[in-house]
Amino acid sequence: MSMLSRRTFLKYSAAGGAALRLVTIAGTKSSGKVIGANDRIRVAVVGIRGRGSSHYSNFAKIDGVEVSHLVDVDSSQFGPAKKRLAANGAPEPQCVEDIRHVLDDRNVDAISIATCNHTHSLYTIWGCQAGKDVYVEKPISHNVFEGRQCVEASRKYNTVVQHGTQQRSSQERANEIAALQSGNYGKLLVSKGYCCKPRWSIGNKPIETPPDHLDFNLWLGPAPDQPYHANLAHYNWHWFWDFGNGDSGNQGVHEMDVARWAIPGATLPTRVWSLGGRFGYEDQGQTPNTQLSVYEYGDVLLVFETRGLVGKHDGFSKVVHNEYYTTEGMIKKGLFYPADGTEAIPVEGGNPRQVTPGKEFGSFLAAMRSRRPEDCNADAETAHYSAALCHLGNISYRLGEQAPFNSRSQTLGDNKQVVESLQTIQENCKAVGMELADATYQLGRPLEIDPQTETIVGDDEANLMMTRNYRKPFEVPQDV
């Protein structure tokens, strides 16, 4: 086992990391190397705590695949991961803290990324530039610009990039979408997603020195320099704008992806608005624990409801699924509920996409071997559009103004599902003890979107939030 220590990293990264900034691609798949059907695929898993443990555990169980490297900025994660792999009979991987020491290894075929959101795109692009195929957890990007750069990098270097929106690897879900789009159940009016998981207070953690086993400089990566506190590493970074995207961009991107999938040909919407707040407690977190976002696609609305104040009160439990409202009724969990109240029936029909078997990791490996784009169940552009919806909703929210709960804004319109979602939010807030008479929520700024240019029309302030200022040497490049 070879472990890159922080001292070693500092020695190699003089002058702001210039020594490690770029990797070569000679001899990689981008220069003509193609994996044969019987060749062993060597995968480096980047970010090995939490979801990353599922990555290395699953890859290690697949014939013809070796987890060659474990990469993590927290060296305390290596010991438990190595034991877990050894218990399953897997060969001992090399362990390094900095991904850049893996990218120039010609024997590594792929990287599998399960780091924080703010490094997903940078590592994906670095992987493509090094000729590695990339599996990247959701969301593929921390902002809209980054997602498009991942698409361009995958195309330029002819690499497979698969996204961790796992329902794209479900044949059952593909069948449901095909039945919905068949027209047998009426015309789609509203595609709705729910991300309602318990997200209670994270409290407040004091500023302190990072632990010795954590390379906080590498952990920050593209984000601004700032002091360390224990609510950043290792999970609650989701609730800080510099690193995460709230629950809409965490769990929610799965259901957002399905909601967009249901709308034929949907890429980016033409209009977006969002509202919500961090209700029910005061803590260190920044992102909303309650959010309603609405996206306009012509005469179809995509409505997305995020509520974290659930799991402790009657009537407000975990809800993570999708619903589709049509002119004839509603589809949910594979059943059609007619508007006339007659008995629900299973949905069927249409021409479903044939999902590559083996779930998300099997799809990725199949596409690596075949080099056929259609074998990848969730490619970079699919990932980009769905993640971008989360980002656009958050931009609207962040540019909003406080509005009283007891007033009604014209922004809300009169769509039945939108009105019901706002009523649910109000009732959920009451259930946790909020007095709404004097309470306010954040009413987001409506954004007009040009889907072709992927810009916000006539709003310079909002367009600035489509990207970010990057900390050197961790810039997401303008030219990949």
C-alpha positions in Angstrom: 0.0 0.0 0.0 1.3 3.4 -0.9 -0.3 6.4 0.8 0.3 9.9 -0.3 0.7 11.9 2.9 0.0 15.6 3.3 3.7 16.3 3.6 4.3 14.5 0.3 1.5 16.5 -1.3 2.9 19.8 -0.1 6.3 18.8 -1.5 4.8 18.2 -4.9 2.4 21.1 -4.9 4.7 24.1 -4.7 3.6 27.3 -6.4 -0.1 26.6 -5.9 -0.1 23.0 -7.2 1.4 23.6 -10.6 3.3 20.3 -10.5 0.1 18.4 -10.3 -2.2 20.6 -12.4 -2.3 18.7 -15.7 -2.1 15.0 -16.6 -1.1 13.4 -19.9 -3.4 11.3 -22.0 -0.9 9.4 -24.2 -1.7 5.7 -24.3 -5.2 6.1 -22.8 -8.5 5.3 -24.4 -8.7 8.8 -25.9 -5.7 7.9 -27.9 -7.1 4.6 -29.2 -6.8 2.1 -26.4 -10.0 0.1 -26.2 -10.9 -2.3 -23.4 -11.3 -5.8 -24.7 -14.2 -8.0 -23.7 -12.0 -10.2 -21.5 -9.7 -7.5 -20.1 -9.7 -6.5 -16.5 -11.0 -3.1 -15.7 -9.1 -1.2 -13.0 -11.1 1.4 -11.1 -10.0 4.1 -8.7 -12.7 5.1 -6.3 -12.5 8.7 -5.3 -14.3 9.6 -2.0 -14.7 6.4 0.0 -16.9 7.3 2.9 -20.7 7.0 2.8 -21.8 6.4 -0.8 -18.2 5.8 -1.9 -18.2 2.6 0.2 -21.0 1.4 -2.0 -18.9 2.2 -5.1 -15.8 0.1 -4.0 -17.9 -2.7 -2.5 -20.0 -3.1 -5.7 -17.1 -2.9 -8.1 -15.1 -5.4 -6.1 -17.8 -8.0 -6.4 -18.0 -7.8 -10.2 -16.0 -10.3 -12.3 -13.3 -8.7 -14.4 -13.1 -5.5 -12.2 -10.4 -4.5 -9.7 -10.5 -1.6 -7.3 -7.0 -0.5 -7.9 -7.0 2.7 -5.9 -8.8 4.3 -3.0 -8.6 8.1 -3.1 -9.7 10.3 -0.2 -8.6 13.6 1.4 -9.3 12.0 4.8 -6.7 9.3 5.4 -8.6 7.9 8.3 -11.0 6.3 5.8 -8.4 4.0 4.3 -8.0 1.5 7.0 -11.7 0.5 7.3 -12.1 0.5 3.5 -9.1 -1.8 3.1 -10.5 -4.2 5.7 -13.9 -4.3 4.0 -12.3 -5.1 0.7 -10.0 -7.7 2.2 -13.0 -9.4 3.9 -14.6 -9.9 0.4 -11.4 -11.3 -1.0 -10.4 -8.3 -3.1 -6.7 -7.5 -3.7 -5.3 -4.7 -1.6 -5.7 -1.3 -3.3 -3.2 1.6 -3.3 -4.3 4.5 -1.2 -3.7 8.2 -2.0 -5.1 11.5 -0.8 -4.9 13.4 -4.1 -6.7 12.3 -7.2 -4.1 13.8 -9.5 -1.6 11.1 -8.5 -4.0 8.5 -10.0 -4.8 10.2 -13.2 -1.4 9.8 -14.8 -1.4 6.1 -14.1 -2.0 4.4 -17.5 -3.1 1.2 -15.8 -6.2 2.9 -14.3 -9.1 2.6 -16.7 -11.8 4.5 -14.8 -12.4 6.7 -11.8 -15.6 6.5 -9.7 -16.4 9.8 -7.9 -18.3 10.0 -4.6 -16.9 13.2 -3.2 -18.7 16.4 -2.2 -20.8 18.1 -4.9 -18.4 21.0 -5.4 -15.7 18.7 -6.7 -17.8 16.4 -8.9 -17.3 18.3 -12.1 -13.7 19.2 -11.7 -12.8 15.6 -11.0 -15.0 14.4 -13.9 -13.2 16.8 -16.3 -9.8 15.9 -15.0 -10.7 12.2 -15.5 -11.8 12.8 -19.1 -8.7 14.8 -19.9 -6.6 11.9 -18.6 -8.6 9.5 -20.9 -10.3 7.8 -18.0 -14.0 6.8 -18.1 -15.9 8.3 -15.2 -18.7 7.3 -13.0 -19.8 10.4 -11.0 -22.3 10.6 -8.2 -25.3 13.0 -8.4 -25.4 15.9 -9.0 -22.8 15.9 -11.8 -22.2 19.6 -11.1 -22.3 22.3 -8.4 -23.6 24.9 -10.9 -24.9 25.0 -14.5 -21.7 26.0 -16.2 -19.8 23.0 -14.7 -22.4 20.5 -16.0 -22.0 21.7 -19.6 -18.2 21.5 -19.3 -18.5 17.8 -18.3 -20.6 17.2 -21.4 -18.0 18.8 -23.6 -15.1 17.0 -21.9 -16.8 13.6 -22.4 -17.3 14.4 -26.1 -13.9 15.8 -26.7 -12.0 12.9 -25.1 -14.4 10.1 -26.2 -14.9 8.9 -22.6 -17.9 7.3 -20.9 -19.4 9.5 -18.2 -22.2 7.9 -16.3 -24.2 9.8 -13.6 -25.5 8.4 -10.3 -29.1 9.1 -11.0 -29.9 5.4 -10.4 -33.5 5.3 -11.6 -32.3 5.7 -15.2 -31.0 2.1 -14.7 -34.5 0.8 -13.7 -36.4 -0.9 -16.5 -39.6 -0.7 -14.4 -39.2 3.1 -14.3 -38.5 3.2 -18.1 -41.6 1.2 -18.7 -43.7 3.6 -16.6 -42.4 6.7 -18.5 -43.1 5.0 -21.8 -46.7 4.2 -20.7 -47.2 7.8 -19.6 -45.9 9.1 -22.9 -48.0 6.7 -25.0 -51.0 9.0 -24.6 -53.1 6.1 -23.3 -53.7 8.0 -20.0 -54.3 11.5 -21.3 -52.0 14.4 -22.0 -49.4 15.3 -19.4 -50.1 18.5 -17.5 -47.9 18.3 -14.4 -44.8 16.2 -13.7 -44.2 16.3 -10.0 -41.3 15.1 -7.8 -41.1 14.8 -4.0 -38.0 14.9 -1.9 -39.3 14.8 1.7 -36.7 13.2 4.0 -36.0 14.1 7.6 -33.5 17.0 7.7 -33.5 18.4 11.2 -31.1 20.9 12.8 -27.4 20.4 12.5 -26.7 22.8 15.3 -23.6 25.0 15.4 -20.1 23.9 15.4 -17.1 26.1 16.5 -14.3 27.1 14.2 -11.3 24.9 15.0 -8.2 23.4 13.5 -8.9 20.6 11.0 -8.0 17.1 12.2 -4.6 15.9 11.2 -6.1 13.1 9.0 -8.0 15.6 6.9 -6.2 17.6 4.1 -8.6 20.5 4.3 -6.9 22.3 1.4 -7.8 19.5 -0.9 -11.2 19.1 0.7 -12.0 22.8 -0.1 -10.8 22.3 -3.7 -12.6 24.9 -5.9 -14.4 26.5 -3.0 -13.3 29.8 -1.3 -10.8 29.7 1.5 -12.5 29.6 4.9 -12.1 28.2 8.3 -12.9 24.6 9.3 -15.7 23.5 11.5 -17.1 20.0 12.1 -20.4 20.7 10.2 -18.4 20.6 7.0 -16.8 17.2 7.0 -18.3 14.8 6.4 -22.0 15.1 5.6 -23.5 18.4 6.6 -21.6 20.3 3.8 -24.8 19.5 1.8 -26.4 22.5 3.6 -23.8 25.1 2.8 -23.9 26.9 -0.6 -20.1 26.7 -1.1 -20.2 22.9 -1.2 -23.7 21.6 -1.6 -27.0 22.3 -3.2 -29.5 21.7 -0.4 -31.7 18.6 -0.5 -33.1 19.5 -3.9 -29.6 18.9 -5.3 -28.9 16.0 -3.0 -31.7 13.4 -2.8 -33.9 15.5 -4.9 -31.9 15.3 -8.1 -33.0 11.6 -8.5 -36.7 12.6 -8.5 -36.0 15.8 -10.5 -34.3 13.6 -13.2 -37.4 11.4 -13.4 -39.8 14.4 -13.5 -37.8 15.8 -16.5 -37.7 12.4 -18.1 -41.5 12.2 -18.1 -41.7 15.4 -20.3 -40.9 14.4 -23.9 -37.8 16.2 -25.2 -37.4 18.3 -22.1 -34.0 19.9 -21.6 -34.0 23.2 -19.8 -37.3 25.1 -19.1 -38.2 28.5 -20.3 -39.2 29.9 -16.8 -38.3 29.0 -13.2 -39.4 30.2 -9.8 -38.9 28.9 -6.3 -39.8 29.6 -2.7 -39.1 28.3 0.7 -36.9 28.7 3.8 -35.0 27.1 6.5 -37.9 26.7 8.9 -38.4 25.3 12.4 -35.0 25.9 13.9 -31.9 28.1 13.7 -28.6 26.5 13.0 -25.4 26.8 11.0 -26.9 25.6 7.8 -27.7 27.9 4.8 -29.8 26.0 2.3 -33.6 25.7 2.6 -35.1 22.7 4.4 -38.4 23.5 2.7 -38.6 24.4 -1.0 -41.1 24.5 -3.8 -39.8 25.0 -7.3 -41.8 25.3 -10.5 -40.4 24.9 -14.1 -42.3 25.8 -17.2 -42.0 23.6 -20.3 -44.6 25.0 -22.7 -48.0 23.8 -21.5 -46.5 21.3 -19.1 -45.3 22.2 -15.6 -42.6 20.4 -13.6 -43.3 20.9 -9.9 -40.9 19.9 -7.2 -41.5 19.8 -3.5 -38.7 19.5 -1.0 -39.6 19.2 2.7 -37.2 18.2 5.5 -39.5 18.8 8.5 -40.9 15.3 8.3 -40.7 12.1 10.3 -41.6 13.5 13.7 -45.2 14.5 13.3 -48.4 12.7 12.3 -49.2 13.2 8.6 -45.8 14.4 7.6 -43.6 11.4 6.9 -40.9 10.6 4.4 -42.1 11.0 0.8 -39.6 10.3 -2.1 -41.4 9.6 -5.4 -42.9 11.0 -8.6 -46.4 11.7 -9.8 -47.8 12.6 -13.2 -51.0 14.5 -13.6 -52.8 14.2 -17.0 -56.0 15.3 -18.5 -57.5 11.9 -17.6 -56.1 11.3 -14.1 -52.8 10.7 -12.2 -50.0 8.1 -12.5 -48.1 7.1 -9.4 -45.9 4.1 -8.6 -46.9 2.3 -11.8 -50.7 2.7 -11.3 -53.1 5.0 -13.1 -55.8 6.7 -11.0 -58.6 7.8 -13.2 -60.0 11.3 -12.5 -63.5 9.8 -12.2 -62.5 7.9 -9.1 -62.8 4.4 -10.6 -60.3 1.8 -9.5 -56.6 2.3 -10.2 -55.1 0.1 -12.9 -51.4 -0.8 -13.8 -50.0 1.3 -16.5 -48.7 -0.3 -19.7 -48.0 0.4 -23.3 -45.7 2.7 -25.2 -42.2 2.0 -26.5 -39.8 1.9 -23.4 -36.1 2.5 -23.7 -34.3 -0.8 -23.1 -32.1 -0.2 -20.0 -28.7 -1.8 -20.0 -28.8 -4.4 -17.2 -26.6 -4.6 -14.2 -28.0 -1.4 -12.6 -25.9 1.7 -12.5 -22.5 0.1 -12.2 -23.2 -2.6 -14.7 -24.4 -0.1 -17.2 -21.2 1.9 -16.8 -18.9 -1.1 -17.2 -20.9 -2.3 -20.2 -20.5 1.0 -21.9 -16.8 1.0 -21.1 -16.4 -2.3 -22.9 -18.6 -1.7 -25.9 -17.8 2.0 -26.4 -21.4 2.4 -27.5 -23.0 5.6 -26.0 -26.4 3.9 -25.9 -25.2 1.4 -23.4 -24.7 4.2 -20.8 -28.0 4.5 -18.9 -27.4 8.1 -17.7 -24.8 10.0 -19.7 -23.3 13.4 -19.1 -25.8 15.4 -20.9 -28.8 13.6 -19.3 -27.0 14.4 -16.0 -26.4 18.0 -16.8 -30.0 18.9 -17.6 -31.4 17.3 -14.5 -28.8 18.8 -12.2 -29.3 22.2 -13.8 -32.9 22.2 -12.8 -31.8 22.0 -9.1 -29.3 24.8 -9.6 -31.9 27.1 -11.4 -34.4 26.6 -8.6 -31.7 27.5 -6.1 -30.7 30.6 -8.0 -34.3 31.8 -8.0 -34.6 31.1 -4.3 -31.3 32.8 -3.4 -32.3 36.0 -5.3 -35.7 36.1 -3.7 -37.3 38.4 -1.1 -39.2 37.7 2.1 -42.9 37.5 1.8 -45.6 36.9 4.5 -47.2 33.5 4.6 -50.6 35.1 4.9 -50.3 36.9 1.5 -50.6 35.5 -2.0 -48.2 36.4 -4.7 -49.2 36.4 -8.4 -46.1 34.3 -9.1 -47.9 31.3 -7.6 -50.6 31.2 -10.3 -53.6 29.0 -9.9 -52.3 25.5 -10.9 -54.0 23.0 -8.6 -50.8 21.0 -7.8 -48.8 24.2 -7.1 -51.5 25.6 -4.8 -51.7 22.2 -3.0 -47.9 22.0 -2.5 -47.9 25.5 -0.9 -50.8 24.5 1.4 -48.8 21.3 2.3 -45.8 23.4 3.2 -47.9 25.7 5.4 -49.5 22.8 7.2 -46.1 21.1 7.6 -44.7 24.3 9.2 -47.7 24.5 11.6 -47.1 20.9 12.6 -43.6 21.8 13.9 -45.0 24.7 15.9 -44.5 27.7 13.6 -47.0 30.5 14.0 -47.6 31.5 10.4 -49.6 34.7 11.1 -46.3 36.7 11.4 -44.0 34.3 9.6 -42.3 34.9 6.2 -40.9 32.7 3.5 -38.4 33.5 0.7 -40.2 34.1 -2.6 -37.7 33.5 -5.3 -37.1 35.7 -8.3 -38.8 34.4 -11.5 -36.1 33.6 -14.1 -36.6 33.5 -17.8 -34.4 30.9 -19.4 -33.0 30.5 -22.9 -32.5 26.7 -23.2 -30.4 27.0 -26.3 -27.7 29.3 -24.9 -28.2 28.0 -21.3 -28.4 31.6 -20.0 -30.9 33.6 -17.9 -32.5 36.3 -20.0 -32.0 39.9 -19.0 -30.6 39.2 -15.5 -26.9 39.7 -15.0 -27.0 39.0 -11.3 -28.6 35.6 -11.9 -26.2 34.7 -14.7 -23.3 35.3 -12.4 -24.7 32.5 -10.3 -24.6 30.0 -13.2 -20.9 29.6 -12.4 -18.6 30.6 -9.5 -15.2 32.1 -8.8 -12.7 29.2 -8.6 -9.8 28.9 -6.2 -6.5 28.2 -7.9 -5.4 25.6 -8.9 -8.8 24.0 -8.8 -10.5 25.9 -11.6 -13.1 24.2 -13.8 -11.7 25.2 -17.2 -13.5 27.3 -19.8 -11.8 25.2 -22.5 -11.8 21.5 -21.5 
